[in-house]
């Protein structure tokens, strides 16, 4: 049995992606967000800041002056232009924008019966959704079940109509009788990869239902198409895990992909899995927060109900998480005990992978009940520290290392001249305490500065809209929308 919502990944296409409003008449107000936006071309000078560059040597630059112009970091500690907006950052700390390597972004959807030319019946307010990332300093995300609507969202961000993160897109391929993109033969697998490449997708995600030969063909074809592969270890490899580690299987998307291969969740198994991964050059996105939330919900929904960030989640999703939560409906004591043991094993697995030298990146599976977009990345890096990473290693897992895996290391991931101005200004040093990464004073998004006051105002507007429209959304009646 699968415990993670990725078991229902194709349901994500039709369910979790339903962050939305019924009609234009009930769209939430963004409180003149566009009027608050500064131009990305406005030059800025950040004065007196302490820089944590997150380069491999990561030498802190104290009391620095940073010049931002034309969306990029123009210079560090060099003569500044005379005409620029000045940010007094004395006593504050500057880090690269954060990267979540496993998300499921919400987009327009059709819940009712379809017919030609019908289109969506519920429409997402993309700005309200993307605000959750920006409020938390998340300036790049990796969408692991991408569809055409996500291209549209990304284009709106690039055009400047929406303030949001950079979005990398992975095309998901499953096997069996799944309702999504299916391949059950090697030739179909190769052709599906070629189609994804032609349609503009940048990465391939493999899923649990693939058979062994089709999986291998997909990974091989993706390499030929210069597309990295991320995802699940198909269920067909149970009992023969070594065969899954073929060249160019680039990253495993969950720690659970390993725990499902272990009968006793032993440290010995964790070390064996780490050896397989490092030998094949396969990275890991543990998504520790997802399994922790699943364990929490098997007993009670109080954790979700009392979640401080729940008020920023669309009322329809709140209704789903609190009134149609399938994790809370399965109360078999043996299942609950197994999930608890998996939560513990995943922490030990991370320790073993760190010791073996396997690169670890932060991802959250955002969209799972309780795993709130943006906020969950801070939960994840805090769990990585609990699992044995240093604060610096945890920050690297959400900055430099993801940028490297995505092939964006020349553009983002560190604070260096010439890179895009995706930056987070903090009130305290996160190297002293990883929780300080939550103390955000402001965020640069592709060179555009959003201060804490603006972020708080936008979040307050979103909360008010959610409260005022809560009674209009009922997950069990979604097909009527």
Protein Blocks (a to p, Z undefined) as FASTA:
>chain_A
ZZbfklmmmmmmmmmmmgccfblmlcccehhmlmmpccfklccddehiacdekpaklpac
ehiacddeehiafbghiacdfbdcdddfehiacddddddfbdcddddddfbdcdehklpa
bdcdfklmmmmmmmnopabdcdfbbcfklmmmmmmmmnopagcddddddddddehjbfbd
cdfbfklmmmmmmmmmmnopabdcddfklcfklmmmmmmmmmmnopaceddddfklgoil
mmmmcghiabcfbfklmmmmpfklpaklmmmmmmmmmmnopacdfklmlmmmmmmmmmoc
klmmmmmklmmpcfklmmmmmmmcfklmmccfklmmmmmmmmmmmmmmmmmmmmnopacd
ddehioiahiaghjlmmmmmmmmmmnopafklmmmmmmmmmmmmnopmmmgopacehiac
dddddfbdfklpmklmmmcfbdceehiacdfklmmmmmmmmmmmmmmmmmmpcfklmmmZ
Z
